[in-house]
Amino acid sequence: MPCFNEAAAIDKVVRDFKASLPTATVYVYDNNSTDDTSGVARAAGAEVRKELRRGKGNVVRRMFQDIEADVYVMVDGDDTYDASVAPQLVGKLVQDNLDMVVGRRVEVHQAAYRAGHRLGNKVLTGLVAWLFGSAIDDMLSGYRVFSRRFVKSFPSFSREFEIETELTVHAMQMKMALAEIETNYKERPPGSTSKLRTFRDGYRILVTIINLMRNERPLLFFGLIAMLFFLVGFFLALPVFFEYLDTGLVRRFPTAIFSFTLGLVAVVSMATGLILDLVAHVRRESKRLAYLSYPAPREAAAPAVAPAARASLAGSRAPE
């Protein structure tokens, strides 16, 4: 639960989710807060842990490493999500044997979603859907439920708010079963402020998408680069070629050499993409084997009295 300076909201979040998932263990990960987030969370009944490296991605990685559970619920620590939906999310995961269920945000207060965040979410979600075939409409939602096999096969490298993008792409590349359920999304309580900076974090998420495309779909990434260099080199070479046909001479040696170099770079880029695509395939197989080493959610939660009986709750300061 990467909470940073959420003393104004965390008490209600912990109490609401303890009431909604009474048999779950509630973990609050204090991300080096300067207020009394840890004390308030502990008084509300949460198990408090600390992650000193600043950034939501760092805390989620630490949380996934440390916590052992059959079902994981991650939710923002800013009291913007509806705790009463948690049993429905967990039930959906277990009953349908899914690996991730996303709480798709539905605004109930006009001030809940800033215009820039709303636009950025649509643009980035659409880009990921185009590149990776994502079927998720709210990629940046911080309200998610995971299976154990998702969590333990997830090689996280994000530092900050790029973590939701990485989670989504991991599910897409592993071809995991997932679903979305609508959940109310409200404005923060007084005294709680968003840590998301629209342009800076939007840029970081965009860079993460590009890096994930390079790592997970290298043939497409380097193929596009090869096509760009080839087209530029081709159009630069056309006048030189036609002049040679007319006169039998090549007078524009710099242009000819440059266009040839661009063509050579295109060939190298395509070869790089082909080689790295094989490497990416091997990496996906390794992650798949790690994923298959854990039981499916329905089998893992079978001994529990209720579907949510062994859920572990994690909350975060996710993008609005």
C-alpha positions in Angstrom: 0.0 0.0 0.0 2.2 2.8 -1.2 0.7 5.7 0.8 2.5 9.0 0.8 1.2 11.7 3.1 -2.4 10.3 3.3 -3.0 10.9 7.0 -6.2 12.7 6.2 -7.7 9.8 4.3 -6.1 6.5 5.4 -8.1 6.0 8.5 -11.4 5.8 6.6 -9.8 3.7 3.8 -8.5 1.1 6.2 -11.8 0.9 8.2 -14.0 0.7 5.1 -12.0 -2.1 3.6 -11.7 -4.0 6.9 -15.5 -3.8 7.0 -15.8 -4.9 3.4 -13.3 -7.7 3.6 -13.4 -8.6 7.3 -11.1 -11.7 6.9 -8.4 -9.9 4.8 -5.1 -8.6 6.2 -4.8 -4.9 5.5 -1.3 -3.7 4.7 -0.3 -0.1 4.5 3.1 0.7 3.0 4.2 4.1 4.1 6.4 5.6 1.3 8.5 7.7 3.6 5.6 10.1 4.5 6.3 13.4 6.3 2.9 13.3 8.1 1.5 10.7 10.5 0.2 8.3 7.8 1.8 5.3 9.6 0.4 6.1 13.0 -3.2 6.7 11.7 -3.1 3.5 9.6 -1.8 1.5 12.6 -4.5 2.9 14.8 -7.2 2.0 12.3 -6.0 -1.7 12.4 -3.7 -2.0 9.4 -0.3 -3.7 9.4 2.1 -0.9 8.6 5.4 -1.4 6.7 7.8 1.1 5.2 9.4 1.5 1.8 12.0 4.4 1.8 12.6 4.5 -1.9 10.1 7.2 -3.1 7.7 6.2 -5.8 4.6 4.0 -6.2 6.3 1.5 -8.5 9.0 0.9 -5.8 6.4 0.2 -3.2 4.3 -2.1 -5.3 7.4 -4.1 -6.2 8.2 -4.4 -2.5 4.7 -5.3 -1.6 4.6 -8.1 -4.3 7.9 -9.4 -3.0 7.0 -9.4 0.7 3.3 -10.4 0.9 2.1 -14.0 0.5 -1.6 -14.4 -0.3 -3.9 -16.2 -2.6 -5.7 -13.0 -3.7 -4.3 -9.4 -3.6 -6.4 -6.3 -3.6 -4.7 -3.1 -4.5 -6.5 0.2 -3.8 -5.6 3.8 -3.5 -5.1 5.1 0.0 -6.8 8.5 -0.8 -10.4 7.4 -0.2 -11.5 7.9 -3.8 -12.7 4.3 -4.4 -15.8 2.4 -3.2 -14.8 -0.2 -0.7 -18.1 -2.0 -0.9 -17.2 -3.2 -4.4 -14.2 -5.2 -3.1 -16.0 -8.4 -2.5 -17.5 -8.3 -6.0 -14.0 -7.8 -7.5 -12.6 -10.7 -5.5 -15.6 -12.9 -6.2 -15.2 -12.2 -10.0 -11.5 -13.2 -9.9 -12.1 -16.4 -8.0 -15.4 -17.6 -9.6 -14.2 -16.9 -13.2 -10.6 -18.0 -12.5 -9.1 -14.7 -13.7 -5.7 -13.2 -13.0 -6.6 -9.5 -12.8 -9.8 -7.6 -12.2 -9.7 -3.8 -12.7 -12.1 -1.4 -11.1 -13.1 0.9 -13.9 -13.7 4.4 -12.5 -17.1 6.0 -12.9 -17.1 9.6 -11.6 -19.7 10.4 -9.0 -18.2 13.8 -8.3 -17.3 16.3 -11.0 -14.1 17.2 -9.2 -12.9 13.6 -8.9 -11.1 13.6 -12.2 -9.1 16.5 -13.5 -9.6 17.2 -17.2 -5.9 16.7 -18.0 -5.9 13.4 -16.2 -9.0 12.2 -18.0 -7.6 13.1 -21.4 -4.2 11.6 -20.6 -5.8 8.4 -19.4 -7.8 8.0 -22.7 -4.8 8.7 -24.9 -2.4 6.4 -23.0 -5.0 3.7 -22.7 -5.8 3.9 -26.4 -2.1 3.7 -27.3 -1.5 0.6 -25.1 -4.7 -1.0 -26.6 -3.3 -0.4 -30.1 0.2 -1.6 -29.4 -0.5 -4.6 -27.1 -4.2 -5.4 -27.8 -5.4 -4.3 -24.3 -9.1 -4.8 -23.6 -9.0 -2.5 -20.6 -10.8 0.8 -20.8 -9.2 2.4 -17.6 -5.6 1.4 -17.7 -4.5 3.8 -15.0 -7.0 2.7 -12.4 -5.4 2.0 -9.0 -8.2 -0.4 -7.9 -7.2 -3.9 -8.9 -7.4 -7.5 -7.8 -4.7 -10.0 -8.7 -4.2 -13.7 -8.5 -1.1 -15.1 -6.7 0.3 -16.3 -10.0 0.0 -12.8 -11.5 1.9 -11.2 -8.7 4.7 -13.8 -8.4 5.4 -13.8 -12.2 5.4 -10.0 -12.5 8.9 -8.6 -13.1 8.3 -5.0 -12.1 10.9 -2.3 -13.0 8.8 0.9 -12.7 9.6 3.5 -10.1 6.5 5.7 -10.0 3.1 6.0 -11.6 4.1 3.9 -14.6 3.3 0.8 -12.6 -0.3 0.6 -13.8 0.9 0.6 -17.4 3.4 -2.1 -16.6 0.8 -4.2 -14.9 -1.5 -4.0 -17.9 1.1 -4.8 -20.5 2.3 -7.8 -18.4 -1.3 -9.2 -18.4 -1.5 -8.6 -22.2 1.8 -10.2 -23.1 1.1 -13.2 -20.9 -2.4 -13.5 -22.4 -3.9 -13.6 -18.9 -7.7 -13.8 -18.3 -8.9 -10.5 -16.9 -12.1 -8.4 -16.5 -13.2 -4.9 -15.6 -16.0 -3.9 -13.1 -17.4 -0.4 -12.8 -16.7 1.3 -9.4 -17.6 4.7 -8.2 -14.8 7.3 -8.1 -15.1 10.3 -5.9 -13.0 13.3 -5.0 -10.4 13.2 -2.3 -11.4 14.2 1.2 -10.2 17.6 2.6 -6.5 17.6 3.4 -5.6 15.0 0.9 -3.8 16.2 -2.3 -3.0 14.3 -5.5 0.7 13.4 -6.0 0.3 12.9 -9.7 1.8 15.7 -11.9 -0.1 15.6 -15.2 2.7 16.5 -17.7 5.7 15.0 -15.9 4.0 11.7 -15.0 2.2 11.6 -18.4 5.6 11.9 -20.1 7.1 9.1 -17.8 4.1 6.8 -18.7 4.6 7.5 -22.4 8.3 6.7 -22.1 7.4 3.5 -20.3 5.0 2.5 -23.1 7.8 3.0 -25.6 10.3 1.0 -23.5 7.8 -1.8 -23.0 7.2 -1.9 -26.8 10.9 -2.2 -27.3 11.3 -4.9 -24.7 8.1 -6.9 -25.4 7.5 -6.3 -29.1 11.0 -5.6 -30.5 10.1 -6.7 -34.0 7.4 -4.1 -34.3 9.6 -1.4 -32.6 12.7 -1.9 -34.7 10.6 -2.7 -37.8 9.0 0.7 -37.6 12.5 2.3 -37.2 13.7 0.3 -40.2 10.7 1.4 -42.3 11.3 5.0 -41.4 15.0 4.9 -42.4 14.2 2.9 -45.5 11.6 5.4 -46.7 13.8 8.4 -46.1 16.7 6.8 -47.8 14.5 5.7 -50.7 13.1 9.1 -51.4 16.5 10.7 -51.1 17.9 8.2 -53.6 15.2 8.6 -56.2 16.6 11.9 -57.7 20.1 10.4 -57.8 18.8 7.3 -59.5 16.8 9.2 -62.2 19.8 11.5 -62.8 21.9 8.4 -63.4 19.4 7.0 -65.8 19.4 10.2 -67.8 23.1 11.1 -67.8 24.9 7.9 -66.7 26.6 10.0 -64.0 26.3 10.3 -60.2 26.9 13.9 -59.4 25.4 13.9 -55.9 27.8 11.7 -54.1 26.9 12.9 -50.5 23.2 12.2 -51.1 24.0 8.8 -52.6 26.2 7.8 -49.7 23.7 9.1 -47.2 20.8 7.3 -48.7 22.8 4.1 -48.9 23.8 4.5 -45.2 20.1 4.9 -44.3 19.3 1.8 -46.2 22.0 -0.1 -44.3 20.7 1.2 -41.0 17.2 0.0 -42.0 18.6 -3.5 -42.6 20.5 -3.6 -39.3 17.4 -2.4 -37.5 15.3 -5.1 -39.0 17.9 -7.7 -38.1 18.1 -6.4 -34.6 14.3 -6.7 -34.2 14.3 -10.3 -35.5 17.0 -11.3 -33.0 15.5 -9.5 -30.0 12.1 -10.9 -30.9 13.5 -14.4 -30.3 15.0 -13.2 -27.0 11.6 -11.7 -26.0 9.9 -15.0 -26.8 12.3 -16.9 -24.5 11.7 -14.3 -21.8 7.9 -14.7 -22.2 8.3 -18.5 -21.9 10.3 -18.1 -18.7 7.6 -15.8 -17.2 5.0 -18.3 -18.3 6.6 -21.1 -16.5 6.8 -19.0 -13.3 3.2 -18.1 -13.8 2.1 -21.8 -14.2 4.0 -22.9 -11.1 1.2 -21.3 -9.0 -2.4 -22.6 -8.7 -5.3 -20.9 -10.4 -7.3 -18.5 -8.1 -10.3 -20.9 -7.8 -8.1 -23.8 -6.6 -5.9 -21.6 -4.4 -9.0 -20.1 -2.6 -10.9 -23.3 -2.4 -10.2 -24.0 1.3 -11.4 -20.5 2.3 -14.8 -20.0 3.8 -15.6 -17.2 1.4 -14.0 -16.1 -1.9 -12.4 -13.1 -0.1 -11.2 -15.0 2.9 -7.5 -15.0 2.1 -7.3 -11.6 0.3 -4.5 -9.2 1.1 -5.4 -5.5 0.7 -3.0 -3.0 -0.6 -3.8 0.7 -1.2 -1.9 3.3 -3.2 -1.8 6.9 -4.3 -2.7 6.1 -7.9 -3.4 8.6 -10.7 -6.8 10.3 -10.6 
